[in-house]
Every structure is written in C-alpha cells, then in structure tokens.
Amino acid sequence: MPQPKVICLTNGQFMENCYLLADPQMGDAVLIDPGEEADLFLRRIATEDLTLRAIWLTHAHLDHVIGVAPVVERTGVPVYLHPADRPLYEGVGHQGEWLGVPASAPPAPEGYLAEGDTLGIGALCFEVRHVPGHSPGSIALVGHGVAFVGDALFAGSVGRTDLPGGNADTLIASIREKLLALPDETVVYPGHGPETTIGQERTTNPFLTGTYRLV
C-alpha cells in the first residue's frame, strides 16, 4: 500500500497548519487548508518536485482559506469543501474585515464534500468524515493511518465553538462518533499545534475524558 508524504507548513499570524499531502511515487499533491503564506506553499511544492492537483478544505474559517485565491490564481487547481461552510467561504472578505486581515474573495468551489465521499490523490485514497461543531461544514480526511482534522481536535484540546455556527455538544459528539472510532495509532494532523494520535487524545484529552466540559 502506498504511503502518503505529509509536510506541515505552519504559517501566518494565526500559526495555522497547511498540509502538503502527496503520493511521492506518482508526484501528485494536494494542499489542505492553505493559509496566509501562499508563496511558501508554492515554493515547497516546487522544491519537492510535486504537481499540485487540488485544494481540500477542512472548513472555511479565514485562517484556513486565505491562501486559496492566490494559489488558484497561479495554479488553476480546483477547490473542494463541505457545502455547509459555503456561507463562511463566500464571506471570507467579511471575516477579514472583522479580524483586520485583508482577504481576497476565493474562487467558487469545483465541488462539494459529503460524509462517506472518497478523495484520491495519486494512488492514495481518503475518506471524508463530517465533524461539525467548530463550524457547520467541518470535515476530517481519513486514510492510510492518518487523519487531517482541521480545528475539530487538537493535542490536548478541542476546537472553539463560540464562532458563528459553532456548537459545543455537536463538536464533542462529532469527535466521539467520527474520530474516536479510528484506531488508537491513527496520527492526527490538526489545524494548529503539534500532531498527536487518537489513542493519546482518547486517554488524556481533558475535554474527552470528562475532566473539562466544553461550554
């Protein structure tokens, strides 16, 4: 079975994790959640001698999509996200105004992602899991022993739910039903901070063990 190449590109004032995911044998790649530093992402793709095929979005908050417009402008690749986050995606300019960060309107998505969909890159295949709670259209991308979870789950924490469309009960239910169902050895790549594993979060994350309650 082919193994994915995962390169974490932490970027910008929000310290967001953009992921370059590739099939190293075939040289095909996708960007997951391109944040502020589009030049950084494109330089790394060139350095790795990869061909960018698409942008996959775990959700549409500004820090995860602000780089979509410049990357698409320079590469022409398609963009995919969950339809429940389309209003956030189309409101990127308003998000930027709220946060004081200039943001260009992103291009229309090529298609939508739904629970149970499969996405391929090279010989790699990833399953879409809908994990709402941080945002209505948050998803995780699962396959080959790894999970890209956006801002649903972090090492030792979970995503905030006080932004429009967030819901604490929904987020915890999503994590328990869609993420903790994965094997303990699954490597978790979150939208911010270090990688972790499902087993580590199952046993030590205070929001999942009941030590803390998300409100």
C-alpha positions as CSV (number, residue, x, y, z in Angstrom):
1,M,0.0,0.0,0.0
2,P,1.4,3.4,-0.9
3,Q,2.3,5.7,2.0
4,P,1.5,9.4,1.9
5,K,4.1,12.1,2.2
6,V,2.8,14.8,4.7
7,I,4.6,18.1,5.1
8,C,3.2,20.5,7.7
9,L,3.6,24.2,6.7
10,T,2.9,26.3,9.8
11,N,2.2,29.8,8.6
12,G,1.0,33.3,9.3
13,Q,-0.1,35.2,12.3
14,F,-2.6,32.5,13.3
15,M,0.1,29.8,13.2
16,E,-2.2,27.7,11.0
17,N,-1.1,24.3,9.8
18,C,-1.4,24.0,6.0
19,Y,-0.6,20.4,4.9
20,L,1.1,19.4,1.7
21,L,-0.1,15.8,1.1
22,A,1.4,13.8,-1.7
23,D,1.8,10.5,-3.3
24,P,5.6,10.6,-3.7
25,Q,5.7,7.7,-6.2
26,M,3.4,9.5,-8.7
27,G,4.4,13.1,-7.8
28,D,0.8,14.3,-7.3
29,A,-0.1,16.5,-4.4
30,V,-2.9,18.5,-2.7
31,L,-2.9,21.4,-0.3
32,I,-5.1,21.0,2.7
33,D,-6.2,24.4,4.2
34,P,-3.9,26.9,2.5
35,G,-3.5,29.8,5.0
36,E,-1.7,33.1,4.7
37,E,1.6,32.3,3.1
38,A,0.7,31.1,-0.5
39,D,4.3,31.8,-1.7
40,L,5.6,29.4,1.0
41,F,3.3,26.7,-0.1
42,L,4.0,27.0,-3.8
43,R,7.8,27.2,-3.3
44,R,7.7,24.0,-1.2
45,I,5.7,22.2,-3.9
46,A,8.3,23.2,-6.5
47,T,11.2,22.2,-4.2
48,E,9.6,18.7,-3.7
49,D,9.1,18.4,-7.4
50,L,5.4,17.7,-7.0
51,T,2.4,18.6,-9.2
52,L,-0.5,20.3,-7.3
53,R,-3.8,18.7,-8.3
54,A,-6.4,20.2,-5.9
55,I,-7.1,22.1,-2.7
56,W,-9.1,20.3,0.0
57,L,-10.6,22.4,2.8
58,T,-11.5,21.0,6.3
59,H,-13.5,24.1,6.9
60,A,-13.8,27.7,5.8
61,H,-12.6,30.0,8.6
62,L,-10.3,32.7,7.3
63,D,-7.0,31.3,8.6
64,H,-7.6,28.1,6.7
65,V,-8.7,29.6,3.4
66,I,-7.0,33.0,3.0
67,G,-4.4,31.4,0.6
68,V,-7.0,29.8,-1.7
69,A,-7.3,32.7,-4.0
70,P,-3.6,33.3,-4.7
71,V,-2.9,29.6,-5.0
72,V,-5.7,29.0,-7.5
73,E,-4.8,32.2,-9.4
74,R,-1.3,30.8,-10.0
75,T,-2.1,27.1,-10.5
76,G,-5.8,26.8,-11.6
77,V,-6.4,23.8,-9.3
78,P,-10.0,23.0,-8.2
79,V,-11.2,23.6,-4.6
80,Y,-13.4,21.3,-2.6
81,L,-15.3,21.9,0.7
82,H,-18.4,20.9,2.6
83,P,-21.5,22.8,1.4
84,A,-22.5,23.8,5.0
85,D,-19.4,26.0,5.1
86,R,-20.1,27.7,1.8
87,P,-21.5,30.9,3.5
88,L,-18.3,31.2,5.5
89,Y,-16.2,30.6,2.4
90,E,-18.1,33.3,0.4
91,G,-17.8,35.6,3.4
92,V,-14.0,35.4,3.6
93,G,-13.8,39.2,2.9
94,H,-16.1,39.9,5.8
95,Q,-14.1,37.6,8.1
96,G,-11.0,39.5,7.1
97,E,-12.6,42.8,7.9
98,W,-13.7,41.5,11.3
99,L,-10.1,40.4,12.1
100,G,-8.3,43.3,10.4
101,V,-6.8,41.0,7.8
102,P,-7.1,41.8,4.1
103,A,-8.5,38.8,2.2
104,S,-9.3,38.3,-1.5
105,A,-12.6,36.6,-2.4
106,P,-11.8,32.9,-3.2
107,P,-13.0,31.2,-6.4
108,A,-16.1,29.2,-6.5
109,P,-15.6,25.6,-5.4
110,E,-15.3,22.9,-8.1
111,G,-17.4,20.5,-6.0
112,Y,-18.7,19.7,-2.5
113,L,-17.6,17.1,0.0
114,A,-20.0,14.9,2.0
115,E,-19.9,12.2,4.6
116,G,-18.6,9.0,3.1
117,D,-17.0,10.5,0.0
118,T,-13.6,9.4,-1.1
119,L,-10.9,11.6,-2.4
120,G,-7.9,10.4,-4.4
121,I,-4.5,11.8,-5.0
122,G,-2.2,9.6,-7.0
123,A,-2.7,6.1,-5.6
124,L,-3.8,7.4,-2.2
125,C,-7.4,7.4,-1.1
126,F,-9.0,9.4,1.8
127,E,-12.5,9.2,3.3
128,V,-14.5,12.3,4.2
129,R,-16.0,12.4,7.7
130,H,-18.3,15.2,8.6
131,V,-17.4,16.6,12.0
132,P,-19.5,19.7,12.6
133,G,-19.3,21.7,15.8
134,H,-16.4,24.0,15.2
135,S,-18.2,25.1,12.0
136,P,-21.2,23.6,10.3
137,G,-19.2,22.1,7.5
138,S,-16.1,20.9,9.3
139,I,-14.7,17.7,7.9
140,A,-11.9,15.2,8.6
141,L,-9.9,13.4,5.9
142,V,-9.0,9.9,6.9
143,G,-6.8,7.3,5.3
144,H,-3.5,5.5,5.3
145,G,-3.3,5.7,9.1
146,V,-3.6,9.4,9.3
147,A,-6.4,11.9,9.9
148,F,-6.5,15.6,8.9
149,V,-9.0,17.1,11.3
150,G,-8.9,20.8,10.8
151,D,-9.9,22.6,14.1
152,A,-12.1,19.9,15.5
153,L,-9.4,18.2,17.6
154,F,-6.1,19.3,18.9
155,A,-3.3,17.8,21.0
156,G,-4.8,18.1,24.5
157,S,-7.8,20.3,23.4
158,V,-10.7,20.7,21.0
159,G,-11.9,23.4,18.6
160,R,-13.6,26.6,19.8
161,T,-17.3,26.7,19.4
162,D,-18.1,30.4,20.1
163,L,-17.9,31.4,16.5
164,P,-21.0,31.6,14.3
165,G,-22.2,28.1,13.5
166,G,-20.3,26.5,16.4
167,N,-21.9,24.2,18.9
168,A,-20.2,22.5,21.8
169,D,-22.4,19.5,22.2
170,T,-22.2,18.9,18.4
171,L,-18.4,19.1,18.4
172,I,-17.9,16.6,21.2
173,A,-20.4,14.2,19.6
174,S,-18.6,14.5,16.3
175,I,-15.3,13.8,17.8
176,R,-16.6,10.8,19.7
177,E,-18.5,9.3,16.8
178,K,-16.3,10.1,13.9
179,L,-12.7,10.4,15.2
180,L,-12.5,8.3,18.4
181,A,-13.9,5.4,16.2
182,L,-10.5,5.3,14.5
183,P,-7.6,3.1,15.7
184,D,-5.6,4.4,18.5
185,E,-2.4,4.5,16.4
186,T,-4.0,6.9,13.9
187,V,-1.8,10.0,13.5
188,V,-3.9,13.2,13.9
189,Y,-2.8,16.3,12.0
190,P,-4.7,19.3,13.4
191,G,-5.2,22.8,12.1
192,H,-2.9,24.3,14.8
193,G,-0.3,22.9,17.0
194,P,1.6,19.6,17.0
195,E,0.4,16.3,15.7
196,T,-0.9,13.7,18.1
197,T,-2.7,10.3,18.0
198,I,-6.2,9.1,18.5
199,G,-5.1,6.9,21.4
200,Q,-3.3,9.8,23.1
201,E,-6.4,12.0,22.9
202,R,-8.7,9.3,23.9
203,T,-6.9,8.7,27.2
204,T,-5.5,12.2,28.1
205,N,-7.5,14.9,26.4
206,P,-9.4,16.6,29.3
207,F,-12.4,17.5,27.1
208,L,-12.8,13.9,26.1
209,T,-12.1,12.2,29.5
210,G,-14.6,14.4,31.3
211,T,-12.1,16.5,33.3
212,Y,-13.2,19.6,31.5
213,R,-16.5,20.5,29.9
214,L,-16.8,22.5,26.7
215,V,-19.3,25.3,27.1
